[in-house]
Amino acid sequence: MARIVGLVSQQASDKDAVSALTTKISEMMRSMNMPQALSELGIGQSKVCEINNKVADHALRDACLPTNPVQPSREHIKQVLHEIL
């Protein structure tokens, strides 16, 4: 995606492309005053622990999941939830 939108050259490494894209997304989120973490919404670790199985179940049933280039496991989804606190 970073290559397609011109954030990096076609010759850039995948690592550089991912870094450029995540930086751009964060910049866009800040410019729109969007929260960068669940904690900014008042959602703490105890709430994430309480709902992580339900969120993982819903994510695994998402109709778009089959088109994802990486098929996440339930544990990976739960790990991501904790990382975005």
DSSP file (Angstrom, degrees, kcal/mol; ACC not computed):
  #  RESIDUE AA STRUCTURE BP1 BP2  ACC     N-H-->O    O-->H-N    N-H-->O    O-->H-N    TCO  KAPPA ALPHA  PHI   PSI    X-CA   Y-CA   Z-CA
    1    1 A M     >        0   0    0      0, 0.0     4,-2.4     0, 0.0     6,-0.2   0.000 360.0 360.0 360.0 -42.8    0.0    0.0    0.0
    2    2 A A  T  4> +     0   0    0      1,-0.2     5,-2.5     2,-0.2     6,-1.1   0.873 360.0  47.3 -60.3 -36.3    2.8    2.4    0.9
    3    3 A R  T >45S+     0   0    0      3,-0.2     3,-0.8     4,-0.2    -1,-0.2   0.911 110.1  52.3 -69.6 -42.3    4.3    1.9   -2.6
    4    4 A I  T 345S+     0   0    0      1,-0.2    -2,-0.2     2,-0.1    -1,-0.2   0.891 112.9  43.4 -62.7 -41.4    1.0    2.3   -4.3
    5    5 A V  T 3<5S-     0   0    0     -4,-2.4    -1,-0.2     1,-0.0    -2,-0.2   0.443 117.3-111.2 -88.4   1.6    0.2    5.7   -2.6
    6    6 A G  T < 5S+     0   0    0     -3,-0.8    -3,-0.2    -4,-0.4    -4,-0.1   0.691  78.0 128.7  83.9  19.1    3.8    6.9   -3.1
    7    7 A L  S   <S+     0   0    0     -5,-2.5     2,-0.3    -6,-0.2    -4,-0.2   0.811  82.2  12.5 -74.6 -28.7    5.0    6.9    0.5
    8    8 A V  S    S-     0   0    0     -6,-1.1    -2,-0.2     4,-0.1    -1,-0.1  -0.926  90.5 -94.5-139.4 163.9    8.1    4.9   -0.6
    9    9 A S    >   -     0   0    0     -2,-0.3     3,-1.3     1,-0.1    -5,-0.1  -0.297  37.9-108.2 -74.1 164.8    9.7    4.0   -3.8
   10   10 A Q  T 3  S+     0   0    0      1,-0.3    -1,-0.1    -7,-0.1    -7,-0.1   0.750 120.5  55.6 -63.4 -23.6    9.0    0.7   -5.5
   11   11 A Q  T 3  S+     0   0    0     -8,-0.1    -1,-0.3     2,-0.0    -8,-0.0   0.524  81.2 117.0 -88.5  -6.5   12.5   -0.5   -4.5
   12   12 A A  S <  S-     0   0    0     -3,-1.3    -4,-0.1     1,-0.1    -9,-0.1  -0.252  72.8-104.8 -62.2 148.6   12.0    0.2   -0.8
   13   13 A S     >  -     0   0    0      1,-0.1     4,-2.3     4,-0.0     5,-0.2  -0.295  25.9-113.6 -68.6 158.8   12.2   -2.8    1.5
   14   14 A D  H  > S+     0   0    0      1,-0.2     4,-2.8     2,-0.2     5,-0.2   0.899 118.6  55.4 -58.9 -40.0    9.0   -4.2    3.0
   15   15 A K  H  > S+     0   0    0      1,-0.2     4,-2.3     2,-0.2    -1,-0.2   0.921 109.5  45.3 -60.1 -45.4   10.1   -3.1    6.4
   16   16 A D  H  > S+     0   0    0      2,-0.2     4,-2.5     1,-0.2    -1,-0.2   0.873 112.4  52.1 -66.1 -36.8   10.6    0.5    5.2
   17   17 A A  H  X S+     0   0    0     -4,-2.3     4,-2.3     2,-0.2    -2,-0.2   0.925 111.0  46.3 -66.0 -44.6    7.2    0.4    3.5
   18   18 A V  H  X S+     0   0    0     -4,-2.8     4,-2.7     2,-0.2     5,-0.2   0.916 112.8  50.7 -63.5 -43.2    5.4   -0.8    6.6
   19   19 A S  H  X S+     0   0    0     -4,-2.3     4,-2.2    -5,-0.2    -2,-0.2   0.923 111.2  47.7 -61.1 -45.5    7.1    1.8    8.7
   20   20 A A  H  X S+     0   0    0     -4,-2.5     4,-2.2     1,-0.2    -1,-0.2   0.897 113.3  48.6 -63.2 -40.8    6.2    4.6    6.3
   21   21 A L  H  X S+     0   0    0     -4,-2.3     4,-2.5     2,-0.2    -2,-0.2   0.923 111.7  47.3 -68.2 -44.1    2.6    3.4    6.2
   22   22 A T  H  X S+     0   0    0     -4,-2.7     4,-2.2     1,-0.2    -1,-0.2   0.882 112.1  51.4 -66.4 -36.3    2.2    3.1    9.9
   23   23 A T  H  X S+     0   0    0     -4,-2.2     4,-2.4    -5,-0.2    -1,-0.2   0.930 111.2  47.8 -62.9 -44.9    3.7    6.5   10.4
   24   24 A K  H  X S+     0   0    0     -4,-2.2     4,-2.5     2,-0.2    -2,-0.2   0.905 110.7  50.7 -64.1 -42.4    1.3    8.1    7.9
   25   25 A I  H  X S+     0   0    0     -4,-2.5     4,-2.5     2,-0.2    -1,-0.2   0.922 110.9  49.1 -62.1 -43.5   -1.7    6.4    9.5
   26   26 A S  H  X S+     0   0    0     -4,-2.2     4,-2.5     2,-0.2    -2,-0.2   0.909 110.8  50.5 -62.2 -42.0   -0.7    7.7   12.9
   27   27 A E  H  X S+     0   0    0     -4,-2.4     4,-2.4     1,-0.2    -2,-0.2   0.918 111.5  48.0 -61.1 -43.6   -0.2   11.2   11.5
   28   28 A M  H  X S+     0   0    0     -4,-2.5     4,-1.3     2,-0.2    -2,-0.2   0.906 110.6  51.2 -64.7 -41.3   -3.6   11.1    9.9
   29   29 A M  H  <>S+     0   0    0     -4,-2.5     5,-3.1     1,-0.2     3,-0.4   0.922 111.3  47.7 -62.4 -43.6   -5.2    9.8   13.1
   30   30 A R  H ><5S+     0   0    0     -4,-2.5     3,-1.7     1,-0.2    -1,-0.2   0.903 108.2  54.9 -63.7 -40.4   -3.6   12.7   15.1
   31   31 A S  H 3<5S+     0   0    0     -4,-2.4    -1,-0.2     1,-0.3    -2,-0.2   0.766 111.5  45.0 -65.8 -23.7   -4.7   15.3   12.5
   32   32 A M  T 3<5S-     0   0    0     -4,-1.3    -1,-0.3    -3,-0.4    -2,-0.2   0.262 115.3-117.0 -99.8  10.2   -8.3   14.0   13.0
   33   33 A N  T < 5 +     0   0    0     -3,-1.7    -3,-0.2     1,-0.2    -2,-0.1   0.848  59.4 159.1  56.1  37.0   -8.0   14.0   16.8
   34   34 A M      < -     0   0    0     -5,-3.1    -1,-0.2    -6,-0.2    -2,-0.1  -0.672  47.1-100.9 -87.7 145.1   -8.5   10.2   16.8
   35   35 A P        -     0   0    0      0, 0.0    -1,-0.1     0, 0.0     3,-0.1  -0.334  20.7-154.6 -64.5 146.5   -7.4    8.3   19.8
   36   36 A Q  S    S+     0   0    0      1,-0.2     2,-0.3    49,-0.1     3,-0.0   0.547  76.5  22.7 -95.8 -11.6   -4.1    6.4   19.5
   37   37 A A  S >  S-     0   0    0     48,-0.1     3,-0.9     1,-0.1     4,-0.3  -0.984  77.2-113.7-152.0 157.0   -4.9    3.8   22.1
   38   38 A L  G > >S+     0   0    0     46,-2.9     5,-2.0    -2,-0.3     3,-1.9   0.841 113.3  65.8 -61.1 -33.4   -7.9    2.3   23.9
   39   39 A S  G > 5S+     0   0    0     45,-0.4     3,-1.6     1,-0.3    -1,-0.2   0.811  91.2  63.0 -61.2 -28.9   -6.7    3.9   27.1
   40   40 A E  G < 5S+     0   0    0     -3,-0.9    -1,-0.3     1,-0.3    -2,-0.2   0.662 102.7  50.8 -69.1 -14.4   -7.5    7.3   25.6
   41   41 A L  G < 5S-     0   0    0     -3,-1.9    -1,-0.3    -4,-0.3    -2,-0.2   0.317 125.7-103.0-100.1   4.9  -11.1    6.1   25.4
   42   42 A G  T < 5S+     0   0    0     -3,-1.6     2,-0.8     1,-0.2    -3,-0.2   0.651  78.5 137.6  82.1  15.5  -11.1    5.1   29.0
   43   43 A I      < -     0   0    0     -5,-2.0    -1,-0.2    -6,-0.1    -2,-0.2  -0.856  33.9-171.2 -98.4 111.1  -10.8    1.4   28.2
   44   44 A G     >  -     0   0    0     -2,-0.8     4,-2.1    -3,-0.1     3,-0.3  -0.299  38.9 -90.6 -97.4-179.1   -8.4   -0.1   30.6
   45   45 A Q  H  > S+     0   0    0      1,-0.2     4,-2.6     2,-0.2     5,-0.2   0.861 122.0  56.2 -60.7 -38.7   -6.7   -3.5   30.9
   46   46 A S  H  > S+     0   0    0      1,-0.2     4,-1.7     2,-0.2    -1,-0.2   0.896 108.7  47.3 -64.0 -38.5   -9.4   -5.0   33.1
   47   47 A K  H  > S+     0   0    0     -3,-0.3     4,-2.0     2,-0.2    -1,-0.2   0.913 111.2  50.9 -68.0 -42.3  -12.1   -4.2   30.5
   48   48 A V  H  X S+     0   0    0     -4,-2.1     4,-1.8     1,-0.2    -2,-0.2   0.916 110.1  49.9 -61.6 -42.2   -9.9   -5.7   27.7
   49   49 A C  H  < S+     0   0    0     -4,-2.6     4,-0.3     1,-0.2    -1,-0.2   0.872 110.7  51.5 -61.9 -36.1   -9.4   -8.8   29.7
   50   50 A E  H  < S+     0   0    0     -4,-1.7    -1,-0.2    -5,-0.2    -2,-0.2   0.862 122.9  26.9 -68.5 -37.0  -13.2   -9.0   30.2
   51   51 A I  H  X S+     0   0    0     -4,-2.0     4,-2.6     1,-0.1     5,-0.3   0.464  88.7 100.4-108.5  -2.4  -14.1   -8.6   26.6
   52   52 A N  H  X S+     0   0    0     -4,-1.8     4,-2.4     1,-0.2     5,-0.2   0.839  83.9  50.1 -61.6 -34.9  -11.1  -10.1   24.7
   53   53 A N  H  > S+     0   0    0     -4,-0.3     4,-2.4     2,-0.2    -1,-0.2   0.920 112.9  47.0 -66.6 -41.5  -12.7  -13.5   24.0
   54   54 A K  H  > S+     0   0    0      2,-0.2     4,-2.3    -4,-0.2    -2,-0.2   0.917 113.4  47.9 -65.9 -43.3  -15.9  -11.9   22.6
   55   55 A V  H  X S+     0   0    0     -4,-2.6     4,-2.7     1,-0.2    -2,-0.2   0.920 111.9  50.5 -63.4 -43.2  -13.9   -9.4   20.4
   56   56 A A  H  X S+     0   0    0     -4,-2.4     4,-2.4    -5,-0.3    -2,-0.2   0.907 109.3  51.5 -61.9 -41.7  -11.7  -12.3   19.1
   57   57 A D  H  X S+     0   0    0     -4,-2.4     4,-1.0     1,-0.2    -1,-0.2   0.932 112.3  45.6 -59.7 -46.5  -14.8  -14.3   18.3
   58   58 A H  H  < S+     0   0    0     -4,-2.3     3,-0.5     1,-0.2     4,-0.4   0.910 112.2  51.3 -64.7 -42.0  -16.3  -11.5   16.4
   59   59 A A  H >< S+     0   0    0     -4,-2.7     3,-1.1     1,-0.2    -1,-0.2   0.900 108.1  51.8 -62.7 -40.3  -13.1  -10.7   14.6
   60   60 A L  H 3< S+     0   0    0     -4,-2.4    -1,-0.2     1,-0.2    -2,-0.2   0.721 110.6  49.1 -70.5 -20.0  -12.7  -14.4   13.5
   61   61 A R  T 3< S+     0   0    0     -4,-1.0    -1,-0.2    -3,-0.5    -2,-0.2   0.423  81.3 127.7 -95.6   0.1  -16.2  -14.3   12.1
   62   62 A D    X   -     0   0    0     -3,-1.1     3,-1.3    -4,-0.4    -3,-0.1  -0.332  62.8-134.8 -61.1 134.7  -15.7  -11.1   10.1
   63   63 A A  T 3  S+     0   0    0      1,-0.3     4,-0.2     2,-0.1    -1,-0.2   0.727 103.2  56.1 -64.2 -22.0  -16.7  -11.5    6.5
   64   64 A C  T >  S+     0   0    0      1,-0.2     3,-1.6     2,-0.1     4,-0.4   0.625  81.4  90.2 -85.4 -13.2  -13.5   -9.7    5.3
   65   65 A L  G X  S+     0   0    0     -3,-1.3     3,-1.9     1,-0.3    -1,-0.2   0.859  77.4  61.0 -55.6 -41.3  -11.1  -12.1    7.2
   66   66 A P  G 3  S+     0   0    0      0, 0.0    -1,-0.3     0, 0.0    -2,-0.1   0.768 103.4  51.9 -60.7 -22.2  -10.7  -14.6    4.3
   67   67 A T  G <  S+     0   0    0     -3,-1.6    -2,-0.2    -4,-0.2    -3,-0.1   0.499  83.4 109.8 -91.2  -2.7   -9.2  -11.8    2.1
   68   68 A N  S <  S-     0   0    0     -3,-1.9    -3,-0.0    -4,-0.4     0, 0.0  -0.542  70.6-137.4 -71.1 133.3   -6.7  -10.8    4.8
   69   69 A P  S    S+     0   0    0      0, 0.0     2,-0.5     0, 0.0    -1,-0.1   0.745  93.9  46.9 -65.7 -20.6   -3.1  -11.9    3.7
   70   70 A V  S    S-     0   0    0     -5,-0.1    -2,-0.1     2,-0.0    -3,-0.0  -0.987  78.7-145.9-122.4 127.1   -2.4  -13.1    7.2
   71   71 A Q        -     0   0    0     -2,-0.5     2,-0.1    -4,-0.0    -6,-0.0  -0.805  23.3-147.6 -92.5 105.9   -5.0  -15.3    9.0
   72   72 A P        -     0   0    0      0, 0.0     2,-0.2     0, 0.0    -4,-0.0  -0.371   5.1-131.5 -75.0 151.6   -4.7  -14.4   12.7
   73   73 A S     >  -     0   0    0      1,-0.1     4,-2.1    -2,-0.1     5,-0.2  -0.512  29.1-105.1 -89.6 167.0   -5.3  -16.8   15.5
   74   74 A R  H  > S+     0   0    0      1,-0.2     4,-2.2     2,-0.2     5,-0.2   0.912 123.6  51.6 -57.0 -43.2   -7.6  -16.1   18.4
   75   75 A E  H  > S+     0   0    0      1,-0.2     4,-2.2     2,-0.2    -1,-0.2   0.881 107.2  52.4 -64.8 -38.0   -4.4  -15.6   20.6
   76   76 A H  H  > S+     0   0    0      2,-0.2     4,-2.3     1,-0.2    -1,-0.2   0.913 109.1  49.6 -64.4 -41.7   -3.0  -13.1   18.1
   77   77 A I  H  X S+     0   0    0     -4,-2.1     4,-2.0     1,-0.2    -2,-0.2   0.919 111.6  48.7 -62.5 -43.3   -6.1  -11.1   18.1
   78   78 A K  H  X S+     0   0    0     -4,-2.2     4,-1.6     1,-0.2    -1,-0.2   0.873 109.9  52.5 -65.4 -36.3   -6.2  -11.0   21.9
   79   79 A Q  H  X S+     0   0    0     -4,-2.2     4,-2.0     1,-0.2    -2,-0.2   0.913 107.0  52.3 -63.9 -42.9   -2.5  -10.0   21.9
   80   80 A V  H  X S+     0   0    0     -4,-2.3     4,-1.7     1,-0.2    -2,-0.2   0.907 104.9  56.2 -60.7 -42.1   -3.2   -7.1   19.6
   81   81 A L  H  < S+     0   0    0     -4,-2.0    -1,-0.2     1,-0.2    -2,-0.2   0.904 109.6  45.6 -56.7 -42.1   -6.0   -5.9   21.9
   82   82 A H  H >< S+     0   0    0     -4,-1.6     3,-1.1     1,-0.2    -1,-0.2   0.838 109.4  56.0 -71.0 -32.1   -3.5   -5.7   24.8
   83   83 A E  H 3< S+     0   0    0     -4,-2.0    -1,-0.2     1,-0.2    -2,-0.2   0.790 102.6  55.3 -70.9 -26.8   -0.9   -4.0   22.6
   84   84 A I  T 3<        0   0    0     -4,-1.7   -46,-2.9     1,-0.2   -45,-0.4   0.315 360.0 360.0 -92.0  11.3   -3.3   -1.2   21.7
   85   85 A L    <         0   0    0     -3,-1.1   -46,-0.3   -48,-0.2    -1,-0.2   0.506 360.0 360.0 -67.2 360.0   -4.0   -0.3   25.3
